[in-house]
Amino acid sequence: MIKLIHRTSGTPMWVADDRIDEYLEAGHKLASEICEKEPEEEPKEEPKKEPKKEPEKKEAPKKQPKKSAKKK
């Protein structure tokens, strides 16, 4: 079994030795080739994320207790 990387999804997959040529013709890559190329590529810098500002919370006006009418 040989480890290949799927050409569209980039996920690793294992292929039987007798079917490797078929998968390579379909455009899949050997995992060993991909691993060798990674150190040569420059790492992409991720854009710096600014911390999200939380909206200021306004204090809700305090509710006054309901006055109950006393019956006499």
Secondary structure as UniProt FT lines:
FT   STRAND          2..5
FT   TURN            7..9
FT   STRAND          12..15
FT   HELIX           17..19
FT   HELIX           20..25
FT   TURN            26..27
FT   STRAND          29..30
FT   HELIX           31..37
FT   TURN            38..40
//
